[in-house]
Amino acid sequence: NPGKKTDVSLTLSEAVIALKEPTEEDIPKEHKLTVSVINNQTLGVFSHLA
């Protein structure tokens, strides 16, 4: 739909979240991305399920 914003989110796996050092802040699991209209560009979304 023209004019409708697309919701894009990213969910990190537990394995990625576990990569932080004990002294670092927790890594958020869910990330919402802001999508802007940019002519002549394409957003590619890749996913991997282990």
C-alpha positions in Angstrom: 0.0 0.0 0.0 1.4 3.4 -0.9 1.9 5.6 2.1 1.7 2.7 4.6 4.8 2.2 6.7 6.2 -1.3 6.7 7.0 -2.8 10.1 10.4 -4.5 10.2 11.8 -6.2 13.2 14.8 -8.3 14.1 14.9 -11.0 16.7 18.3 -12.2 17.9 18.9 -15.9 18.7 19.8 -17.0 22.2 23.3 -18.0 20.9 23.9 -14.4 19.7 22.6 -12.9 23.0 25.0 -15.2 24.9 28.0 -13.7 23.2 28.2 -10.7 25.5 30.9 -10.5 28.2 29.7 -10.8 31.8 30.6 -7.2 32.5 28.6 -5.9 29.4 25.0 -4.8 29.4 22.4 -7.3 28.3 21.8 -7.5 24.5 18.2 -6.8 23.6 16.5 -9.8 21.8 14.0 -7.7 19.9 14.8 -4.8 17.6 12.3 -2.7 15.7 13.7 -0.9 12.6 12.5 2.3 11.1 12.0 2.1 7.4 12.0 5.3 5.3 10.9 5.7 1.7 14.0 6.0 -0.5 13.4 5.8 -4.2 15.4 3.3 -6.3 16.5 1.2 -3.4 15.5 -2.2 -2.2 15.5 -3.7 1.3 16.6 -7.3 1.4 15.7 -9.3 4.5 17.6 -12.5 5.3 16.8 -15.0 8.0 18.4 -18.2 9.3 16.8 -20.8 11.5 19.1 -23.3 13.1 
